[in-house]
Amino acid sequence: GVGFGLTKDWEARALVLAFQFEPEFDFSQITVFAARGFRFENWDLAIRLTFQTPRFDADDKRVWVLNPGVPILYRSDFFRFDAALFVPFATRDWSTGLTLPVRGSISLSPHVFLGLESGFAERKFDYQSDAVVPLSALAGYTALFGTRVVDSTAMFAWDSFYAPNGHDDGGAD
């Protein structure tokens, strides 16, 4: 991927290596986002629009997937809390969902951190709920290269740790 600041308060990013190998090779649905940030002393807030470049569905219709949202970040000396509210929707059927990710992490040293990630996701509001609560544990290392900061993170994740309606795919990633 690639990311860059457009101005002091605006940034844009893209994941440009969106490959699919199965069931057939495809290079599409590049994920792009633009965000307008607002910085306070220990808090950051943003308005963000994420979208995927269009693809064609089985009926050969162009489908856009958009995901507008509001991420927030709180940080103190050794603790960081990230959360967001996103409302994903797709133009194929104008289906809408809700995603509320949360992550808390602590710094064990200037370079090593641990954290937990969870939240709530309703992929599509319809007559049958497919809501899930994910759960992840993570460990990471922060490296400094001059003025650049690079985080490497390893994560063990359950995409659907708990499913309120009983739906569960049962596996960890």
C-alpha positions in Angstrom: 0.0 0.0 0.0 0.9 3.6 -0.1 -0.1 6.6 2.0 0.6 10.3 2.0 -0.5 13.5 3.6 -2.3 15.8 1.2 -2.2 18.7 3.7 -1.7 19.0 7.5 -5.2 17.7 8.1 -6.0 15.5 5.0 -4.4 12.2 4.2 -5.1 9.5 1.5 -4.0 5.8 1.3 -4.5 3.0 -1.0 -3.8 -0.8 -0.9 -2.6 -1.3 -4.4 -1.8 -5.0 -4.3 -5.3 -6.4 -4.1 -4.8 -9.9 -5.6 -7.3 -12.7 -5.6 -5.9 -16.1 -6.5 -9.0 -18.4 -6.0 -11.4 -19.2 -7.5 -9.7 -17.4 -10.4 -7.0 -14.7 -10.6 -8.3 -11.2 -10.2 -6.6 -7.8 -9.7 -9.4 -5.5 -8.7 -11.1 -3.8 -5.7 -8.2 -1.6 -4.7 -9.1 -0.2 -1.3 -8.7 3.6 -1.1 -9.5 6.0 1.7 -9.3 9.8 2.3 -9.6 11.2 5.8 -9.8 14.7 7.4 -8.3 14.7 10.8 -8.8 16.9 13.8 -6.1 16.8 16.5 -6.6 17.7 20.2 -4.1 17.2 23.1 -4.5 13.5 23.7 -7.3 12.8 21.2 -7.5 12.5 17.4 -10.8 12.4 15.5 -11.3 12.0 11.8 -14.0 11.8 9.1 -13.1 9.1 6.7 -14.4 7.7 3.4 -13.1 4.3 2.4 -14.1 2.7 -0.8 -13.0 -0.1 -3.2 -12.6 0.5 -6.9 -15.6 -1.0 -8.7 -15.9 -4.5 -9.8 -18.4 -6.3 -12.0 -20.9 -8.8 -10.4 -22.3 -12.0 -11.9 -24.9 -9.9 -13.8 -22.0 -7.7 -15.3 -23.2 -4.7 -13.3 -20.6 -2.3 -11.8 -20.5 -2.5 -8.0 -19.0 0.1 -5.6 -18.4 -0.8 -2.0 -18.2 2.3 0.3 -17.4 2.6 4.0 -17.8 6.0 5.5 -17.0 6.4 9.1 -15.6 8.3 12.1 -12.4 6.9 13.8 -11.2 8.2 17.1 -7.9 7.8 18.9 -6.9 8.4 22.6 -3.3 8.1 23.7 -1.5 8.6 27.0 2.0 7.8 28.0 1.7 4.0 27.9 -1.9 3.4 26.7 -3.6 3.8 23.4 -7.3 3.3 22.6 -8.7 3.3 19.0 -12.3 3.0 18.1 -14.5 3.9 15.1 -18.0 3.8 13.7 -18.3 2.7 10.1 -21.4 2.3 7.9 -20.5 0.1 5.0 -22.8 -0.2 1.9 -22.7 -1.6 -1.6 -24.3 -0.3 -4.7 -25.4 -3.7 -6.0 -28.4 -3.9 -3.7 -27.8 -0.8 -1.5 -27.3 -3.1 1.5 -26.0 -1.3 4.6 -24.3 -2.6 7.7 -22.5 -1.3 10.8 -19.0 -1.8 12.1 -17.7 -0.7 15.5 -14.0 -1.8 16.0 -12.2 -1.1 19.2 -8.6 -1.7 20.2 -6.6 -1.1 23.4 -2.9 -1.4 23.5 -0.1 -0.8 26.1 3.6 -0.1 25.6 5.8 -2.4 27.5 8.9 -0.4 26.3 9.5 2.3 23.7 9.5 -0.4 21.1 7.3 -3.3 22.3 3.5 -3.2 22.7 0.6 -5.6 23.4 -3.1 -5.2 22.8 -6.6 -6.6 22.4 -9.0 -5.8 19.6 -12.8 -6.5 19.5 -15.9 -4.6 18.6 -19.2 -5.3 16.8 -20.1 -6.0 13.2 -23.4 -6.3 11.4 -22.5 -7.0 7.8 -25.9 -6.4 6.4 -29.1 -5.1 8.0 -31.9 -7.4 6.8 -34.4 -9.8 8.2 -31.8 -12.2 9.5 -29.0 -10.8 11.7 -25.4 -11.9 11.0 -23.9 -9.8 13.8 -20.6 -10.9 15.2 -18.2 -9.8 17.9 -14.6 -10.5 16.9 -11.7 -10.9 19.3 -7.9 -10.5 18.6 -4.7 -10.5 20.7 -1.7 -8.7 19.2 1.9 -8.0 19.9 4.0 -5.5 18.1 7.4 -3.8 17.6 7.9 -0.2 16.8 11.1 0.8 14.9 12.4 4.3 14.3 14.2 5.1 11.0 15.2 8.7 11.3 11.9 10.6 11.4 9.9 7.5 10.2 8.0 5.2 12.5 7.4 1.6 11.4 5.1 -0.7 13.4 5.2 -4.5 12.8 2.3 -6.4 14.4 1.5 -10.1 14.8 -2.1 -10.9 15.6 -4.2 -14.0 16.5 -7.8 -13.3 15.6 -11.3 -14.8 15.7 -13.4 -13.1 13.1 -16.6 -14.2 15.0 -15.6 -14.9 18.6 -19.2 -14.5 19.6 -22.3 -14.4 17.4 -25.4 -13.1 19.2 -27.8 -15.0 16.9 -25.8 -18.2 17.2 -24.1 -18.0 13.7 -20.5 -18.8 14.1 -17.8 -19.8 11.5 -15.9 -21.4 14.4 -12.4 -20.7 13.3 -9.5 -18.6 14.2 -7.3 -16.8 11.6 
